[in-house]
Amino acid sequence: MTEFSQLDTVIAQPFMQRALLGGLLTGALGGLLGSFAVLRQLSFFSDALGHSALLGLSLGILLGLNPTLVLIPFAVLFALLVNLLVQRSQLPTDALLNIVYSTSLAFAVVALSLVTTYTGGIQQLLFGDILGISWLDLGLIAVLLVAAVVYLLVSLRAQVLVTLHADLAGAFGVGSQWHRIAFILLLAVVVAVSIKAVGVLLISAFVVIPACASRLVSRRFGTYLVLSSLIGGGCAVLGLLGSGLTNLPSGPCVVIMQFLGFLAALGVSQWRPQRLRARPAVNS
């Protein structure tokens, strides 16, 4: 009974209510975009952007601006730069991303060493602090979620073709390059707004784990998309509740909960074929 009373106390706090809503929206958004990113082999892109985002945050702090507002245009410019380098360079994409994010991280460390007036802690930048989310952040996330859903629904046929077979998409007259750039920009903005929840070091897991968990148990593309969003949002809420009850960091708790969801999906995927094989044949 005491545990329920403690849970009620935690949920009654206004900052926790904002955090739970933000976690639900951000988790659903990360799961939705992550489902396409995993199939398009862009998982490392979110990781590279997360590490490079520390430079954008550092610049915002040095300029005395809202780091979140600085981070969004920085993420967009980073995505465009990476796409340009991939097109112009003969290097493998993963090697190129490694060069870009390592260099950005080095500049970020130098920039942070020059910061003397920042009242926050480096731990908040690295691991996130969704408990400090504001109504402005919630509004931005909600608008972004609606925009992402509308864009993906309107262009769903093109997105599926580009995701599953880019050459076939071109044969059907789908501008695969344009859709690729649009999706990368959308993913960059999603990563930028999600960094406040889980930080620069954990953002890749926040985007990738729900999608991988959903892929293990989904047999239809539509189910895969919806389940990725549900896992992302649901695990974010559960992780935040666990964080509030145990007084542990919110970002790592969310990622740990997503990993537990992944293990559960892995168990279901391993159990389902055995159950189907155990059934007698219908016509035997």
C-alpha positions as CSV (number, residue, x, y, z in Angstrom):
1,M,0.0,0.0,0.0
2,T,2.9,2.3,0.7
3,E,4.3,1.7,-2.8
4,F,1.0,2.8,-4.3
5,S,0.9,5.9,-2.1
6,Q,4.5,6.7,-3.1
7,L,3.5,6.3,-6.8
8,D,0.5,8.6,-6.4
9,T,2.8,11.2,-4.8
10,V,5.3,11.0,-7.6
11,I,2.6,11.2,-10.3
12,A,1.0,14.2,-8.6
13,Q,4.1,16.3,-9.0
14,P,3.6,18.8,-11.9
15,F,7.2,18.3,-13.2
16,M,6.6,14.5,-13.3
17,Q,3.4,14.9,-15.2
18,R,5.2,17.0,-17.8
19,A,8.0,14.4,-17.9
20,L,5.6,11.5,-18.4
21,L,3.8,13.3,-21.2
22,G,7.2,14.3,-22.8
23,G,8.5,10.7,-22.4
24,L,5.4,9.3,-24.0
25,L,5.5,11.7,-27.0
26,T,9.3,11.5,-27.4
27,G,9.4,7.7,-27.0
28,A,6.6,7.3,-29.6
29,L,8.3,9.6,-32.0
30,G,11.7,7.9,-31.6
31,G,10.1,4.5,-32.1
32,L,8.3,5.6,-35.2
33,L,11.3,7.2,-36.9
34,G,13.6,4.4,-35.6
35,S,11.5,1.8,-37.3
36,F,12.5,3.3,-40.7
37,A,16.1,4.1,-39.6
38,V,16.8,0.5,-38.7
39,L,15.5,-0.9,-42.0
40,R,17.5,1.8,-43.9
41,Q,20.6,1.0,-41.9
42,L,20.7,4.6,-40.5
43,S,21.1,3.4,-36.9
44,F,24.7,4.7,-36.7
45,F,23.6,8.1,-38.1
46,S,21.5,8.7,-34.9
47,D,24.5,7.7,-32.8
48,A,26.8,10.0,-34.7
49,L,24.3,12.9,-34.5
50,G,23.9,12.3,-30.8
51,H,27.6,12.6,-30.1
52,S,28.0,15.6,-32.5
53,A,25.0,17.3,-30.8
54,L,27.2,18.0,-27.8
55,L,29.0,20.6,-30.0
56,G,25.6,22.2,-30.7
57,L,24.7,22.3,-27.0
58,S,28.2,23.8,-26.2
59,L,27.7,26.5,-28.8
60,G,24.3,27.4,-27.4
61,I,25.7,27.6,-23.8
62,L,28.7,29.8,-25.0
63,L,26.3,32.1,-26.9
64,G,23.9,32.3,-23.9
65,L,21.0,30.9,-26.0
66,N,18.6,28.1,-25.3
67,P,20.6,25.0,-26.1
68,T,17.6,23.1,-27.4
69,L,16.8,25.9,-29.9
70,V,20.4,26.0,-31.1
71,L,20.5,22.2,-31.3
72,I,17.8,21.9,-33.9
73,P,19.4,24.0,-36.7
74,F,22.7,22.4,-35.8
75,A,21.2,18.9,-36.3
76,V,19.8,19.9,-39.6
77,L,23.1,21.3,-40.8
78,F,24.9,18.2,-39.6
79,A,22.5,16.0,-41.5
80,L,22.9,18.0,-44.7
81,L,26.7,18.0,-44.3
82,V,26.9,14.2,-43.8
83,N,24.6,13.6,-46.8
84,L,26.8,15.9,-48.9
85,L,30.0,14.1,-47.8
86,V,28.5,10.7,-48.5
87,Q,27.7,11.8,-52.0
88,R,31.0,13.4,-52.7
89,S,33.3,11.0,-50.9
90,Q,34.2,7.4,-51.8
91,L,34.6,6.5,-48.2
92,P,32.2,4.1,-46.5
93,T,29.4,5.8,-44.7
94,D,30.2,4.4,-41.2
95,A,33.8,5.5,-41.5
96,L,32.8,9.0,-42.6
97,L,30.3,9.3,-39.8
98,N,33.0,8.2,-37.3
99,I,35.3,11.0,-38.6
100,V,32.6,13.7,-38.4
101,Y,31.2,12.8,-34.9
102,S,34.7,12.3,-33.4
103,T,35.8,15.7,-34.7
104,S,32.6,17.3,-33.5
105,L,33.1,15.7,-30.1
106,A,36.6,17.0,-29.8
107,F,35.5,20.6,-30.6
108,A,32.6,20.2,-28.1
109,V,35.1,19.2,-25.3
110,V,37.2,22.3,-26.1
111,A,34.1,24.5,-26.1
112,L,32.9,23.1,-22.8
113,S,36.3,23.9,-21.3
114,L,35.7,27.5,-22.1
115,V,32.2,27.6,-20.4
116,T,32.3,29.3,-17.0
117,T,28.7,30.4,-16.5
118,Y,26.7,27.2,-17.2
119,T,24.6,26.3,-14.1
120,G,23.7,22.8,-15.3
121,G,25.9,19.8,-15.0
122,I,27.8,17.8,-17.7
123,Q,25.8,14.7,-16.6
124,Q,22.6,16.4,-17.8
125,L,24.1,16.9,-21.2
126,L,25.4,13.3,-21.4
127,F,22.5,11.4,-19.9
128,G,19.5,13.7,-20.2
129,D,17.2,15.3,-17.7
130,I,13.6,14.9,-18.9
131,L,12.3,15.9,-15.4
132,G,13.3,19.4,-16.4
133,I,11.2,19.5,-19.5
134,S,9.1,22.6,-20.1
135,W,5.7,23.3,-21.7
136,L,7.6,24.8,-24.6
137,D,9.5,21.5,-25.1
138,L,6.3,19.6,-24.9
139,G,4.7,21.8,-27.5
140,L,7.6,21.4,-29.8
141,I,7.6,17.6,-29.5
142,A,3.9,17.4,-30.0
143,V,4.1,19.5,-33.2
144,L,7.0,17.4,-34.5
145,L,5.1,14.1,-33.7
146,V,2.1,15.3,-35.7
147,A,4.2,16.5,-38.6
148,A,6.1,13.2,-38.7
149,V,2.9,11.1,-38.7
150,V,1.3,13.3,-41.4
151,Y,4.4,13.2,-43.6
152,L,4.8,9.4,-43.2
153,L,1.1,8.7,-43.9
154,V,1.0,10.9,-46.9
155,S,4.2,9.4,-48.4
156,L,3.7,5.9,-46.9
157,R,3.8,4.1,-50.3
158,A,7.0,6.0,-51.3
159,Q,8.6,5.4,-47.9
160,V,7.9,1.7,-48.0
161,L,9.4,1.4,-51.5
162,V,12.5,3.5,-50.6
163,T,13.0,1.5,-47.4
164,L,12.6,-2.0,-48.9
165,H,14.1,-1.4,-52.4
166,A,15.5,2.0,-53.5
167,D,16.1,0.9,-57.1
168,L,12.5,-0.4,-57.4
169,A,11.3,2.9,-56.0
170,G,13.1,4.7,-58.8
171,A,11.4,2.4,-61.4
172,F,8.0,3.5,-60.0
173,G,8.9,7.1,-60.4
174,V,9.5,7.7,-56.6
175,G,12.2,10.3,-55.9
176,S,14.2,8.1,-53.6
177,Q,17.0,10.7,-53.1
178,W,14.5,13.4,-52.1
179,H,12.7,11.1,-49.7
180,R,16.0,10.0,-48.2
181,I,17.1,13.6,-47.6
182,A,13.7,14.5,-46.1
183,F,13.8,11.5,-43.8
184,I,17.3,12.2,-42.7
185,L,16.4,15.8,-41.8
186,L,13.3,14.6,-39.9
187,L,15.4,12.1,-38.0
188,A,17.9,14.8,-37.2
189,V,15.3,17.0,-35.7
190,V,13.8,14.1,-33.7
191,V,17.2,13.2,-32.3
192,A,17.8,16.9,-31.4
193,V,14.5,17.2,-29.4
194,S,15.0,13.8,-27.8
195,I,18.5,14.6,-26.4
196,K,16.9,16.4,-23.5
197,A,15.2,13.2,-22.5
198,V,18.2,10.7,-22.6
199,G,21.3,12.8,-23.4
200,V,23.8,12.6,-26.2
201,L,25.3,9.2,-25.1
202,L,22.0,7.3,-25.0
203,I,20.1,8.8,-27.9
204,S,21.0,6.0,-30.3
205,A,19.5,3.4,-28.0
206,F,16.4,5.5,-27.6
207,V,15.8,5.4,-31.3
208,V,17.0,1.9,-32.2
209,I,15.9,-0.4,-29.4
210,P,12.1,0.0,-29.7
211,A,12.4,-0.6,-33.5
212,C,14.5,-3.7,-33.1
213,A,12.2,-5.1,-30.4
214,S,9.2,-4.5,-32.7
215,R,10.9,-6.1,-35.7
216,L,11.4,-9.3,-33.7
217,V,7.7,-9.9,-33.2
218,S,6.1,-8.1,-36.1
219,R,5.0,-9.9,-39.3
220,R,3.4,-6.9,-41.1
221,F,4.9,-3.5,-41.9
222,G,2.0,-1.5,-40.4
223,T,2.2,-3.6,-37.2
224,Y,5.9,-3.0,-37.1
225,L,5.5,0.8,-37.2
226,V,2.7,1.0,-34.6
227,L,4.4,-1.5,-32.2
228,S,7.7,0.4,-32.4
229,S,5.9,3.6,-31.3
230,L,4.0,1.8,-28.5
231,I,7.2,0.2,-27.2
232,G,9.1,3.5,-27.3
233,G,6.4,5.5,-25.6
234,G,5.4,2.8,-23.1
235,C,8.9,2.0,-22.0
236,A,9.6,5.7,-21.6
237,V,6.7,6.1,-19.2
238,L,7.6,3.0,-17.2
239,G,11.3,4.1,-17.1
240,L,10.3,7.5,-15.8
241,L,8.0,6.1,-13.1
242,G,10.9,3.8,-12.0
243,S,13.2,6.8,-12.0
244,G,10.8,8.8,-9.8
245,L,10.3,5.9,-7.3
246,T,14.0,5.0,-7.0
247,N,15.5,8.5,-7.4
248,L,17.7,7.3,-10.2
249,P,18.7,9.2,-13.4
250,S,15.7,9.3,-15.8
251,G,17.5,8.8,-19.1
252,P,19.3,5.6,-18.2
253,C,16.2,4.3,-16.6
254,V,14.2,4.8,-19.8
255,V,16.9,3.0,-21.9
256,I,17.1,0.1,-19.4
257,M,13.4,-0.3,-19.6
258,Q,13.6,-0.3,-23.4
259,F,16.3,-3.0,-23.2
260,L,14.0,-5.1,-20.9
261,G,11.3,-4.7,-23.6
262,F,13.7,-5.9,-26.2
263,L,14.6,-9.0,-24.1
264,A,10.8,-9.7,-23.8
265,A,10.3,-9.4,-27.5
266,L,13.3,-11.6,-28.1
267,G,11.8,-14.2,-25.8
268,V,8.5,-14.0,-27.6
269,S,10.2,-14.4,-31.0
270,Q,12.0,-17.5,-29.8
271,W,8.9,-19.0,-28.2
272,R,6.5,-18.4,-31.1
273,P,8.1,-20.8,-33.7
274,Q,8.3,-23.6,-31.1
275,R,4.6,-23.2,-30.3
276,L,3.7,-23.2,-34.0
277,R,5.7,-26.3,-34.7
278,A,4.1,-28.1,-31.7
279,R,0.6,-27.6,-33.2
280,P,-0.7,-30.6,-35.2
281,A,-1.2,-30.0,-38.9
282,V,-4.8,-29.0,-39.7
283,N,-5.2,-31.4,-42.6
284,S,-3.3,-34.3,-41.2
